Amino acid sequence: MFLHYLWVGPLQAIAVTTLLWMEIGISCLAGMAVLIILLLVQSCFGKLFSTLRPFA
């Protein structure tokens, strides 16, 4: 059901980065870097919390 997000997500990220580049220039890369770092941190915490969660 959500399989299309696997290809739409990166396509949207490229489109947003391009639009931001045209509007604010190189500083958009800092914002995108923060988003990528937060995505990686969130996935690490998700894996950690799934191991710590008791099975119901």
C-alpha distance matrix in Angstrom:
0.0 3.8 5.6 7.6 9.2 11.0 13.1 13.2 14.5 17.5 18.2 18.4 20.6 22.9 23.2 24.1 26.5 28.1 28.6 30.0 32.2 33.7 34.3 35.6 36.2 36.0 35.5 31.8 31.4 32.6 29.9 27.1 28.8 28.7 25.0 24.4 26.9 25.3 21.9 23.7 25.7 22.8 21.1 24.5 25.1 21.8 22.8 26.3 25.4 23.2 26.3 28.6 26.6 28.3 26.4 26.4
3.8 0.0 3.8 5.5 5.7 7.9 10.3 10.2 10.9 14.0 15.1 15.2 17.0 19.5 20.1 20.7 23.0 24.9 25.5 26.6 28.8 30.5 31.1 32.1 32.7 32.4 31.8 28.1 27.7 28.8 26.1 23.4 25.0 25.0 21.2 20.6 23.2 21.7 18.2 20.2 22.3 19.5 18.0 21.6 22.3 19.2 20.4 23.9 23.3 21.4 24.6 26.9 25.2 27.4 25.9 26.3
5.6 3.8 0.0 3.8 5.4 5.8 8.0 9.2 10.4 12.8 13.8 14.9 16.6 18.5 19.5 20.7 22.6 24.2 25.3 26.6 28.4 30.2 31.2 32.3 32.4 31.9 31.7 28.1 27.3 28.8 26.5 23.3 24.8 25.3 21.7 20.5 23.3 22.4 18.7 20.2 22.8 20.5 18.5 21.9 23.3 20.3 21.1 24.8 24.6 22.6 25.5 28.1 26.9 29.0 27.5 28.3
7.6 5.5 3.8 0.0 3.8 5.3 5.8 6.1 8.3 10.7 10.9 11.9 14.3 15.9 16.4 17.9 20.0 21.3 22.2 23.9 25.7 27.2 28.3 29.6 29.8 29.7 29.7 26.0 25.5 27.3 24.9 21.8 23.7 24.5 20.9 20.0 23.1 22.4 18.9 20.8 23.6 21.5 19.9 23.5 24.9 22.3 23.4 27.0 26.9 25.3 28.3 30.7 29.6 32.0 30.7 31.4
9.2 5.7 5.4 3.8 0.0 3.8 5.4 4.8 5.3 8.4 9.5 9.7 11.5 13.8 14.6 15.4 17.5 19.3 20.2 21.4 23.3 25.1 25.9 27.0 27.2 26.9 26.6 23.0 22.4 23.9 21.5 18.5 20.3 20.8 17.2 16.5 19.6 18.7 15.3 17.4 20.1 18.0 16.7 20.4 21.7 19.3 20.7 24.2 24.1 22.9 26.0 28.3 27.3 29.9 29.1 30.0
11.0 7.9 5.8 5.3 3.8 0.0 3.8 5.9 5.9 7.3 9.2 10.7 11.6 13.4 15.0 16.3 17.6 19.4 20.9 22.0 23.4 25.5 26.7 27.5 27.3 26.5 26.5 23.0 21.9 23.5 21.5 18.2 19.5 20.5 17.1 15.6 18.6 18.3 14.7 16.2 19.3 17.6 15.8 19.2 21.1 18.9 19.7 23.3 23.8 22.4 25.1 27.8 27.2 29.9 29.1 30.4
13.1 10.3 8.0 5.8 5.4 3.8 0.0 3.8 5.6 5.9 6.4 8.8 10.4 11.2 12.6 14.6 15.9 17.0 18.8 20.3 21.5 23.2 24.9 26.0 25.6 25.1 25.5 22.0 21.0 23.2 21.4 18.0 19.7 21.2 17.9 16.5 19.9 20.1 16.7 18.3 21.6 20.3 18.8 22.1 24.1 22.2 23.1 26.6 27.2 26.1 28.7 31.3 30.9 33.6 32.8 34.1
13.2 10.2 9.2 6.1 4.8 5.9 3.8 0.0 3.8 5.7 5.1 6.0 8.6 9.9 10.3 12.0 14.1 15.2 16.3 18.0 19.7 21.1 22.4 23.8 23.8 23.8 24.0 20.3 20.0 22.1 19.9 16.8 19.1 20.2 16.8 16.3 19.8 19.5 16.5 18.8 21.8 20.2 19.4 22.9 24.5 22.7 24.1 27.4 27.7 26.9 29.8 32.1 31.4 34.2 33.6 34.6
14.5 10.9 10.4 8.3 5.3 5.9 5.6 3.8 0.0 3.8 5.4 5.2 6.2 8.7 9.9 10.5 12.2 14.2 15.4 16.3 18.1 20.1 21.1 21.9 22.0 21.6 21.4 17.7 17.2 19.0 16.6 13.5 15.7 16.6 13.1 12.5 16.1 15.7 12.8 15.2 18.1 16.7 16.1 19.6 21.1 19.6 21.2 24.4 24.7 24.3 27.2 29.3 28.8 31.9 31.6 32.8
17.5 14.0 12.8 10.7 8.4 7.3 5.9 5.7 3.8 0.0 3.8 5.4 4.9 6.2 8.6 9.8 10.4 12.3 14.3 15.2 16.2 18.5 19.9 20.6 20.1 19.4 19.7 16.2 15.1 17.3 15.6 12.1 14.0 15.8 12.8 11.5 15.2 15.8 13.0 14.9 18.2 17.6 16.8 19.9 22.0 20.9 22.2 25.3 26.1 25.8 28.4 30.6 30.6 33.8 33.7 35.2
18.2 15.1 13.8 10.9 9.5 9.2 6.4 5.1 5.4 3.8 0.0 3.8 5.4 5.2 6.2 8.7 9.9 10.7 12.4 14.3 15.3 16.8 18.6 19.9 19.5 19.4 20.1 16.5 16.1 18.8 17.1 13.8 16.3 18.2 15.3 14.6 18.4 18.9 16.4 18.5 21.7 21.0 20.4 23.6 25.6 24.4 25.8 28.9 29.6 29.2 32.0 34.2 33.9 37.1 36.8 38.1
18.4 15.2 14.9 11.9 9.7 10.7 8.8 6.0 5.2 5.4 3.8 0.0 3.8 5.4 5.0 6.0 8.4 9.7 10.5 12.0 13.9 15.4 16.4 17.8 18.0 18.3 18.5 14.7 15.0 17.3 15.0 12.3 15.3 16.5 13.5 13.8 17.5 17.4 15.4 18.1 20.9 19.8 19.9 23.3 24.7 23.7 25.6 28.4 28.8 28.7 31.7 33.5 33.2 36.4 36.3 37.4
20.6 17.0 16.6 14.3 11.5 11.6 10.4 8.6 6.2 4.9 5.4 3.8 0.0 3.8 5.5 5.2 6.0 8.5 9.9 10.4 12.0 14.3 15.3 15.9 15.8 15.5 15.5 11.8 11.5 13.8 11.7 8.6 11.6 13.1 10.3 10.4 14.2 14.5 12.8 15.3 18.1 17.7 17.9 21.0 22.6 22.1 23.9 26.5 27.2 27.5 30.2 32.0 32.0 35.4 35.7 37.1
22.9 19.5 18.5 15.9 13.8 13.4 11.2 9.9 8.7 6.2 5.2 5.4 3.8 0.0 3.8 5.5 5.1 6.1 8.7 9.9 10.4 12.4 14.3 15.2 14.4 14.2 15.2 11.7 11.3 14.4 13.1 10.1 12.8 15.1 13.0 12.7 16.4 17.4 15.8 17.9 20.9 20.9 20.9 23.7 25.7 25.3 26.8 29.5 30.5 30.7 33.2 35.2 35.4 38.8 39.0 40.5
23.2 20.1 19.5 16.4 14.6 15.0 12.6 10.3 9.9 8.6 6.2 5.0 5.5 3.8 0.0 3.8 5.5 5.1 6.2 8.6 9.8 10.8 12.5 14.2 14.2 15.0 15.8 12.3 13.0 16.0 14.3 11.9 15.2 17.1 14.9 15.3 19.0 19.5 18.2 20.7 23.4 23.0 23.4 26.4 28.0 27.5 29.3 32.0 32.6 32.8 35.6 37.4 37.3 40.7 40.8 42.0
24.1 20.7 20.7 17.9 15.4 16.3 14.6 12.0 10.5 9.8 8.7 6.0 5.2 5.5 3.8 0.0 3.8 5.4 5.1 6.0 8.4 9.9 10.5 11.8 12.4 13.2 13.3 9.6 10.9 13.4 11.1 9.4 13.1 14.4 12.3 13.5 17.0 17.2 16.4 19.2 21.5 21.1 22.0 25.0 26.2 26.0 28.2 30.5 31.0 31.6 34.4 35.9 35.8 39.3 39.7 40.8
26.5 23.0 22.6 20.0 17.5 17.6 15.9 14.1 12.2 10.4 9.9 8.4 6.0 5.1 5.5 3.8 0.0 3.8 5.5 5.1 6.0 8.6 9.8 10.2 9.8 10.0 10.5 6.9 7.6 10.6 9.3 7.4 10.7 12.7 11.4 12.3 15.5 16.5 16.1 18.4 20.8 21.0 22.0 24.5 26.0 26.2 28.2 30.3 31.2 32.0 34.6 36.1 36.4 40.0 40.6 42.1
28.1 24.9 24.2 21.3 19.3 19.4 17.0 15.2 14.2 12.3 10.7 9.7 8.5 6.1 5.1 5.4 3.8 0.0 3.8 5.5 5.0 6.3 8.7 10.1 9.4 10.4 12.0 9.0 10.0 13.4 12.6 11.0 14.1 16.4 15.2 15.9 19.2 20.3 19.7 21.9 24.5 24.8 25.5 28.1 29.7 29.8 31.6 33.9 34.9 35.5 38.1 39.7 40.0 43.5 44.0 45.4
28.6 25.5 25.3 22.2 20.2 20.9 18.8 16.3 15.4 14.3 12.4 10.5 9.9 8.7 6.2 5.1 5.5 3.8 0.0 3.8 5.4 5.2 6.3 8.7 9.4 11.4 12.2 9.3 11.6 14.4 12.9 12.2 15.7 17.2 16.0 17.5 20.6 21.1 20.9 23.5 25.7 25.6 26.8 29.5 30.7 30.8 33.0 35.1 35.7 36.5 39.3 40.6 40.7 44.2 44.7 45.9
30.0 26.6 26.6 23.9 21.4 22.0 20.3 18.0 16.3 15.2 14.3 12.0 10.4 9.9 8.6 6.0 5.1 5.5 3.8 0.0 3.8 5.4 5.0 5.8 6.9 8.7 8.8 5.9 8.8 11.1 9.7 9.7 13.1 14.4 13.8 15.6 18.3 18.9 19.3 21.9 23.6 23.9 25.4 27.8 29.0 29.4 31.7 33.5 34.1 35.3 38.0 39.1 39.3 42.9 43.8 45.0
32.2 28.8 28.4 25.7 23.3 23.4 21.5 19.7 18.1 16.2 15.3 13.9 12.0 10.4 9.8 8.4 6.0 5.0 5.4 3.8 0.0 3.8 5.5 5.6 4.4 6.2 7.8 6.0 8.0 11.0 10.9 10.7 13.4 15.5 15.4 16.6 19.2 20.5 20.8 22.9 25.0 25.7 27.0 29.1 30.6 31.3 33.2 35.1 36.0 37.2 39.6 40.9 41.4 45.1 45.9 47.4
33.7 30.5 30.2 27.2 25.1 25.5 23.2 21.1 20.1 18.5 16.8 15.4 14.3 12.4 10.8 9.9 8.6 6.3 5.2 5.4 3.8 0.0 3.8 6.1 5.9 9.0 10.7 9.3 11.7 14.5 14.2 14.2 17.1 19.0 18.8 20.1 22.8 23.9 24.1 26.4 28.4 29.0 30.3 32.6 34.0 34.4 36.5 38.4 39.2 40.3 42.9 44.1 44.5 48.1 48.9 50.2
34.3 31.1 31.2 28.3 25.9 26.7 24.9 22.4 21.1 19.9 18.6 16.4 15.3 14.3 12.5 10.5 9.8 8.7 6.3 5.0 5.5 3.8 0.0 3.8 6.1 9.5 9.9 8.8 12.1 14.1 13.3 14.2 17.2 18.3 18.3 20.3 22.7 23.3 24.0 26.5 28.1 28.5 30.2 32.5 33.5 34.1 36.5 38.2 38.7 40.0 42.7 43.6 43.9 47.5 48.4 49.6
35.6 32.1 32.3 29.6 27.0 27.5 26.0 23.8 21.9 20.6 19.9 17.8 15.9 15.2 14.2 11.8 10.2 10.1 8.7 5.8 5.6 6.1 3.8 0.0 3.8 6.8 6.5 6.5 9.9 11.2 11.0 12.6 15.1 16.1 16.7 18.8 20.7 21.5 22.7 25.0 26.3 27.1 29.0 31.0 31.9 32.9 35.2 36.6 37.3 38.9 41.4 42.2 42.7 46.4 47.6 49.0
36.2 32.7 32.4 29.8 27.2 27.3 25.6 23.8 22.0 20.1 19.5 18.0 15.8 14.4 14.2 12.4 9.8 9.4 9.4 6.9 4.4 5.9 6.1 3.8 0.0 3.8 5.6 6.2 8.4 10.5 11.3 12.3 14.2 16.0 17.0 18.4 20.3 21.7 22.8 24.6 26.2 27.4 29.0 30.7 32.1 33.2 35.2 36.6 37.7 39.2 41.5 42.5 43.3 47.0 48.2 49.8
36.0 32.4 31.9 29.7 26.9 26.5 25.1 23.8 21.6 19.4 19.4 18.3 15.5 14.2 15.0 13.2 10.0 10.4 11.4 8.7 6.2 9.0 9.5 6.8 3.8 0.0 3.8 5.3 5.8 7.8 9.8 10.6 11.7 13.9 15.3 16.2 17.8 19.7 20.9 22.3 23.9 25.5 27.0 28.4 29.9 31.3 33.0 34.4 35.7 37.3 39.3 40.4 41.4 45.2 46.5 48.3
35.5 31.8 31.7 29.7 26.6 26.5 25.5 24.0 21.4 19.7 20.1 18.5 15.5 15.2 15.8 13.3 10.5 12.0 12.2 8.8 7.8 10.7 9.9 6.5 5.6 3.8 0.0 3.8 5.3 5.5 7.1 9.1 10.2 11.4 13.3 14.8 15.9 17.4 19.2 20.7 21.8 23.3 25.3 26.6 27.8 29.3 31.3 32.4 33.5 35.4 37.4 38.2 39.2 43.0 44.5 46.2
31.8 28.1 28.1 26.0 23.0 23.0 22.0 20.3 17.7 16.2 16.5 14.7 11.8 11.7 12.3 9.6 6.9 9.0 9.3 5.9 6.0 9.3 8.8 6.5 6.2 5.3 3.8 0.0 3.8 5.4 5.2 6.3 8.6 10.0 10.8 12.5 14.4 15.6 16.7 18.7 20.2 21.2 23.0 24.7 26.0 27.1 29.2 30.6 31.6 33.1 35.4 36.3 37.1 40.8 42.1 43.7
31.4 27.7 27.3 25.5 22.4 21.9 21.0 20.0 17.2 15.1 16.1 15.0 11.5 11.3 13.0 10.9 7.6 10.0 11.6 8.8 8.0 11.7 12.1 9.9 8.4 5.8 5.3 3.8 0.0 3.8 5.4 5.0 6.0 8.6 9.8 10.4 12.1 14.1 15.1 16.5 18.2 19.8 21.1 22.6 24.3 25.5 27.2 28.6 30.0 31.5 33.5 34.7 35.7 39.5 40.7 42.6
32.6 28.8 28.8 27.3 23.9 23.5 23.2 22.1 19.0 17.3 18.8 17.3 13.8 14.4 16.0 13.4 10.6 13.4 14.4 11.1 11.0 14.5 14.1 11.2 10.5 7.8 5.5 5.4 3.8 0.0 3.8 5.5 5.1 6.3 8.7 9.9 10.5 12.3 14.3 15.5 16.5 18.3 20.2 21.2 22.5 24.2 26.1 27.0 28.4 30.2 32.1 32.9 34.1 37.9 39.5 41.4
29.9 26.1 26.5 24.9 21.5 21.5 21.4 19.9 16.6 15.6 17.1 15.0 11.7 13.1 14.3 11.1 9.3 12.6 12.9 9.7 10.9 14.2 13.3 11.0 11.3 9.8 7.1 5.2 5.4 3.8 0.0 3.8 5.4 5.1 6.3 8.8 9.9 10.7 12.4 14.5 15.4 16.5 18.6 20.2 21.1 22.4 24.7 25.8 26.7 28.5 30.7 31.4 32.3 36.0 37.5 39.1
27.1 23.4 23.3 21.8 18.5 18.2 18.0 16.8 13.5 12.1 13.8 12.3 8.6 10.1 11.9 9.4 7.4 11.0 12.2 9.7 10.7 14.2 14.2 12.6 12.3 10.6 9.1 6.3 5.0 5.5 3.8 0.0 3.8 5.4 5.0 6.2 8.6 9.8 10.5 12.5 14.3 15.2 16.7 18.6 20.0 21.0 22.9 24.5 25.6 27.0 29.2 30.4 31.1 34.9 36.0 37.8
28.8 25.0 24.8 23.7 20.3 19.5 19.7 19.1 15.7 14.0 16.3 15.3 11.6 12.8 15.2 13.1 10.7 14.1 15.7 13.1 13.4 17.1 17.2 15.1 14.2 11.7 10.2 8.6 6.0 5.1 5.4 3.8 0.0 3.8 5.4 5.1 6.1 8.6 9.8 10.7 12.3 14.1 15.5 16.7 18.4 19.9 21.5 22.7 24.3 25.8 27.7 28.8 30.0 33.8 35.2 37.2
28.7 25.0 25.3 24.5 20.8 20.5 21.2 20.2 16.6 15.8 18.2 16.5 13.1 15.1 17.1 14.4 12.7 16.4 17.2 14.4 15.5 19.0 18.3 16.1 16.0 13.9 11.4 10.0 8.6 6.3 5.1 5.4 3.8 0.0 3.8 5.5 5.1 6.1 8.5 10.0 10.5 12.1 14.3 15.3 16.3 18.1 20.1 21.0 22.1 24.1 26.0 26.7 27.9 31.7 33.3 35.2
25.0 21.2 21.7 20.9 17.2 17.1 17.9 16.8 13.1 12.8 15.3 13.5 10.3 13.0 14.9 12.3 11.4 15.2 16.0 13.8 15.4 18.8 18.3 16.7 17.0 15.3 13.3 10.8 9.8 8.7 6.3 5.0 5.4 3.8 0.0 3.8 5.5 5.1 6.1 8.7 9.9 10.4 12.4 14.3 15.3 16.3 18.5 19.9 20.8 22.3 24.7 25.6 26.3 30.0 31.3 33.0
24.4 20.6 20.5 20.0 16.5 15.6 16.5 16.3 12.5 11.5 14.6 13.8 10.4 12.7 15.3 13.5 12.3 15.9 17.5 15.6 16.6 20.1 20.3 18.8 18.4 16.2 14.8 12.5 10.4 9.9 8.8 6.2 5.1 5.5 3.8 0.0 3.8 5.4 5.0 6.3 8.7 9.9 10.8 12.5 14.4 15.3 16.9 18.6 20.0 21.2 23.2 24.6 25.6 29.3 30.5 32.5
26.9 23.2 23.3 23.1 19.6 18.6 19.9 19.8 16.1 15.2 18.4 17.5 14.2 16.4 19.0 17.0 15.5 19.2 20.6 18.3 19.2 22.8 22.7 20.7 20.3 17.8 15.9 14.4 12.1 10.5 9.9 8.6 6.1 5.1 5.5 3.8 0.0 3.8 5.4 5.2 6.2 8.6 10.0 10.7 12.4 14.2 15.6 16.6 18.3 20.0 21.7 22.7 24.2 27.9 29.5 31.7
25.3 21.7 22.4 22.4 18.7 18.3 20.1 19.5 15.7 15.8 18.9 17.4 14.5 17.4 19.5 17.2 16.5 20.3 21.1 18.9 20.5 23.9 23.3 21.5 21.7 19.7 17.4 15.6 14.1 12.3 10.7 9.8 8.6 6.1 5.1 5.4 3.8 0.0 3.8 5.4 5.0 6.0 8.6 9.8 10.4 12.0 14.2 15.1 16.1 18.0 20.1 20.8 21.8 25.6 27.2 29.1
21.9 18.2 18.7 18.9 15.3 14.7 16.7 16.5 12.8 13.0 16.4 15.4 12.8 15.8 18.2 16.4 16.1 19.7 20.9 19.3 20.8 24.1 24.0 22.7 22.8 20.9 19.2 16.7 15.1 14.3 12.4 10.5 9.8 8.5 6.1 5.0 5.4 3.8 0.0 3.8 5.5 5.2 6.3 8.7 10.0 10.5 12.5 14.3 15.3 16.5 18.8 20.1 20.8 24.5 25.6 27.6
23.7 20.2 20.2 20.8 17.4 16.2 18.3 18.8 15.2 14.9 18.5 18.1 15.3 17.9 20.7 19.2 18.4 21.9 23.5 21.9 22.9 26.4 26.5 25.0 24.6 22.3 20.7 18.7 16.5 15.5 14.5 12.5 10.7 10.0 8.7 6.3 5.2 5.4 3.8 0.0 3.8 5.4 5.2 6.3 8.7 9.8 10.8 12.4 14.3 15.5 17.1 18.7 20.0 23.7 24.9 27.3
25.7 22.3 22.8 23.6 20.1 19.3 21.6 21.8 18.1 18.2 21.7 20.9 18.1 20.9 23.4 21.5 20.8 24.5 25.7 23.6 25.0 28.4 28.1 26.3 26.2 23.9 21.8 20.2 18.2 16.5 15.4 14.3 12.3 10.5 9.9 8.7 6.2 5.0 5.5 3.8 0.0 3.8 5.5 5.1 6.2 8.5 10.0 10.5 12.2 14.2 15.7 16.6 18.1 21.8 23.6 26.0
22.8 19.5 20.5 21.5 18.0 17.6 20.3 20.2 16.7 17.6 21.0 19.8 17.7 20.9 23.0 21.1 21.0 24.8 25.6 23.9 25.7 29.0 28.5 27.1 27.4 25.5 23.3 21.2 19.8 18.3 16.5 15.2 14.1 12.1 10.4 9.9 8.6 6.0 5.2 5.4 3.8 0.0 3.8 5.4 5.2 6.0 8.7 9.8 10.4 12.1 14.4 15.2 16.0 19.7 21.2 23.2
21.1 18.0 18.5 19.9 16.7 15.8 18.8 19.4 16.1 16.8 20.4 19.9 17.9 20.9 23.4 22.0 22.0 25.5 26.8 25.4 27.0 30.3 30.2 29.0 29.0 27.0 25.3 23.0 21.1 20.2 18.6 16.7 15.5 14.3 12.4 10.8 10.0 8.6 6.3 5.2 5.5 3.8 0.0 3.8 5.5 5.0 6.3 8.6 9.9 10.5 12.6 14.4 15.2 18.8 19.8 22.2
24.5 21.6 21.9 23.5 20.4 19.2 22.1 22.9 19.6 19.9 23.6 23.3 21.0 23.7 26.4 25.0 24.5 28.1 29.5 27.8 29.1 32.6 32.5 31.0 30.7 28.4 26.6 24.7 22.6 21.2 20.2 18.6 16.7 15.3 14.3 12.5 10.7 9.8 8.7 6.3 5.1 5.4 3.8 0.0 3.8 5.4 5.3 6.2 8.7 10.0 11.1 12.6 14.4 18.0 19.5 22.2
25.1 22.3 23.3 24.9 21.7 21.1 24.1 24.5 21.1 22.0 25.6 24.7 22.6 25.7 28.0 26.2 26.0 29.7 30.7 29.0 30.6 34.0 33.5 31.9 32.1 29.9 27.8 26.0 24.3 22.5 21.1 20.0 18.4 16.3 15.3 14.4 12.4 10.4 10.0 8.7 6.2 5.2 5.5 3.8 0.0 3.8 5.4 4.9 6.0 8.4 9.9 10.4 11.9 15.7 17.6 20.1
21.8 19.2 20.3 22.3 19.3 18.9 22.2 22.7 19.6 20.9 24.4 23.7 22.1 25.3 27.5 26.0 26.2 29.8 30.8 29.4 31.3 34.4 34.1 32.9 33.2 31.3 29.3 27.1 25.5 24.2 22.4 21.0 19.9 18.1 16.3 15.3 14.2 12.0 10.5 9.8 8.5 6.0 5.0 5.4 3.8 0.0 3.8 5.4 5.2 6.1 8.7 9.9 10.4 14.0 15.3 17.6
22.8 20.4 21.1 23.4 20.7 19.7 23.1 24.1 21.2 22.2 25.8 25.6 23.9 26.8 29.3 28.2 28.2 31.6 33.0 31.7 33.2 36.5 36.5 35.2 35.2 33.0 31.3 29.2 27.2 26.1 24.7 22.9 21.5 20.1 18.5 16.9 15.6 14.2 12.5 10.8 10.0 8.7 6.3 5.3 5.4 3.8 0.0 3.8 5.6 5.2 6.5 8.9 10.1 13.4 14.5 17.4
26.3 23.9 24.8 27.0 24.2 23.3 26.6 27.4 24.4 25.3 28.9 28.4 26.5 29.5 32.0 30.5 30.3 33.9 35.1 33.5 35.1 38.4 38.2 36.6 36.6 34.4 32.4 30.6 28.6 27.0 25.8 24.5 22.7 21.0 19.9 18.6 16.6 15.1 14.3 12.4 10.5 9.8 8.6 6.2 4.9 5.4 3.8 0.0 3.8 5.5 5.4 6.4 8.8 12.2 14.2 17.2
25.4 23.3 24.6 26.9 24.1 23.8 27.2 27.7 24.7 26.1 29.6 28.8 27.2 30.5 32.6 31.0 31.2 34.9 35.7 34.1 36.0 39.2 38.7 37.3 37.7 35.7 33.5 31.6 30.0 28.4 26.7 25.6 24.3 22.1 20.8 20.0 18.3 16.1 15.3 14.3 12.2 10.4 9.9 8.7 6.0 5.2 5.6 3.8 0.0 3.8 5.4 5.0 5.9 9.7 11.9 14.4
23.2 21.4 22.6 25.3 22.9 22.4 26.1 26.9 24.3 25.8 29.2 28.7 27.5 30.7 32.8 31.6 32.0 35.5 36.5 35.3 37.2 40.3 40.0 38.9 39.2 37.3 35.4 33.1 31.5 30.2 28.5 27.0 25.8 24.1 22.3 21.2 20.0 18.0 16.5 15.5 14.2 12.1 10.5 10.0 8.4 6.1 5.2 5.5 3.8 0.0 3.8 5.5 5.3 8.5 9.5 12.3
26.3 24.6 25.5 28.3 26.0 25.1 28.7 29.8 27.2 28.4 32.0 31.7 30.2 33.2 35.6 34.4 34.6 38.1 39.3 38.0 39.6 42.9 42.7 41.4 41.5 39.3 37.4 35.4 33.5 32.1 30.7 29.2 27.7 26.0 24.7 23.2 21.7 20.1 18.8 17.1 15.7 14.4 12.6 11.1 9.9 8.7 6.5 5.4 5.4 3.8 0.0 3.8 5.6 8.0 9.5 13.0
28.6 26.9 28.1 30.7 28.3 27.8 31.3 32.1 29.3 30.6 34.2 33.5 32.0 35.2 37.4 35.9 36.1 39.7 40.6 39.1 40.9 44.1 43.6 42.2 42.5 40.4 38.2 36.3 34.7 32.9 31.4 30.4 28.8 26.7 25.6 24.6 22.7 20.8 20.1 18.7 16.6 15.2 14.4 12.6 10.4 9.9 8.9 6.4 5.0 5.5 3.8 0.0 3.8 6.4 9.2 12.3
26.6 25.2 26.9 29.6 27.3 27.2 30.9 31.4 28.8 30.6 33.9 33.2 32.0 35.4 37.3 35.8 36.4 40.0 40.7 39.3 41.4 44.5 43.9 42.7 43.3 41.4 39.2 37.1 35.7 34.1 32.3 31.1 30.0 27.9 26.3 25.6 24.2 21.8 20.8 20.0 18.1 16.0 15.2 14.4 11.9 10.4 10.1 8.8 5.9 5.3 5.6 3.8 0.0 3.8 6.4 8.9
28.3 27.4 29.0 32.0 29.9 29.9 33.6 34.2 31.9 33.8 37.1 36.4 35.4 38.8 40.7 39.3 40.0 43.5 44.2 42.9 45.1 48.1 47.5 46.4 47.0 45.2 43.0 40.8 39.5 37.9 36.0 34.9 33.8 31.7 30.0 29.3 27.9 25.6 24.5 23.7 21.8 19.7 18.8 18.0 15.7 14.0 13.4 12.2 9.7 8.5 8.0 6.4 3.8 0.0 3.8 6.3
26.4 25.9 27.5 30.7 29.1 29.1 32.8 33.6 31.6 33.7 36.8 36.3 35.7 39.0 40.8 39.7 40.6 44.0 44.7 43.8 45.9 48.9 48.4 47.6 48.2 46.5 44.5 42.1 40.7 39.5 37.5 36.0 35.2 33.3 31.3 30.5 29.5 27.2 25.6 24.9 23.6 21.2 19.8 19.5 17.6 15.3 14.5 14.2 11.9 9.5 9.5 9.2 6.4 3.8 0.0 3.8
26.4 26.3 28.3 31.4 30.0 30.4 34.1 34.6 32.8 35.2 38.1 37.4 37.1 40.5 42.0 40.8 42.1 45.4 45.9 45.0 47.4 50.2 49.6 49.0 49.8 48.3 46.2 43.7 42.6 41.4 39.1 37.8 37.2 35.2 33.0 32.5 31.7 29.1 27.6 27.3 26.0 23.2 22.2 22.2 20.1 17.6 17.4 17.2 14.4 12.3 13.0 12.3 8.9 6.3 3.8 0.0
